[in-house]
Amino acid sequence: MISEFRKKKLAKVFNAMDSNGNGVLSKADLEKSFESTIAIQGHKPGSPEYQSGYDKMVTEPSCFSPRVSTTR
């Protein structure tokens, strides 16, 4: 069972990553979230750190089906 605090925290993170607000995390949402995160860290496109982060956050997440919704 997930506590109310964790549910609220998860919803906040989900909503922050859902860039277009449609309730679905798409690859485009992940890419936009990644771009924001990597820019804060100061890594530039083409750097090893950038590519490693992209692979981990955008390419590899097998937990995301083509459509992951908050309404399930």
C-alpha positions in Angstrom: 0.0 0.0 0.0 1.3 3.4 -0.9 1.0 6.2 1.6 -0.9 9.4 0.7 2.4 11.3 1.0 4.0 9.1 -1.6 1.0 9.2 -3.9 1.1 13.0 -3.8 4.9 13.0 -4.4 4.6 10.6 -7.3 1.7 12.7 -8.9 3.8 15.8 -8.6 6.8 14.2 -10.3 4.6 12.7 -13.0 2.9 16.0 -13.7 6.3 17.8 -13.9 7.4 15.2 -16.5 4.1 15.3 -18.5 5.2 18.4 -20.4 2.0 18.8 -22.5 -0.4 17.9 -19.6 -2.2 15.1 -21.4 -1.8 12.5 -18.6 0.5 10.4 -20.7 4.3 10.1 -20.4 5.5 9.9 -24.0 9.1 9.7 -25.3 8.8 13.4 -26.2 8.0 14.1 -22.5 11.0 12.1 -21.4 13.2 13.9 -23.9 12.1 17.3 -22.7 12.6 16.3 -19.0 16.0 15.0 -19.8 17.0 18.2 -21.7 16.0 20.2 -18.7 17.9 18.0 -16.3 21.1 17.7 -18.3 21.2 21.5 -19.0 21.1 22.1 -15.2 24.0 19.7 -14.8 26.0 21.6 -17.5 26.5 18.7 -20.0 26.4 19.5 -23.7 24.9 17.4 -26.5 27.6 15.0 -27.8 29.4 14.6 -24.5 29.8 11.2 -22.9 27.7 12.3 -19.9 24.9 13.6 -22.2 24.8 10.3 -24.1 24.9 8.2 -21.0 22.1 10.2 -19.4 20.0 10.1 -22.6 20.4 6.3 -22.8 19.4 5.8 -19.2 16.4 8.2 -19.2 15.0 8.1 -22.7 16.2 5.0 -24.5 16.3 2.3 -21.9 13.2 2.7 -19.7 11.4 -0.6 -20.4 9.0 0.2 -17.6 7.3 2.7 -20.0 4.8 1.2 -22.4 3.9 3.3 -25.4 1.2 4.8 -23.3 1.5 5.2 -19.5 -1.5 7.0 -18.0 -2.4 8.4 -14.6 -6.0 7.2 -15.2 -5.3 3.5 -14.8 
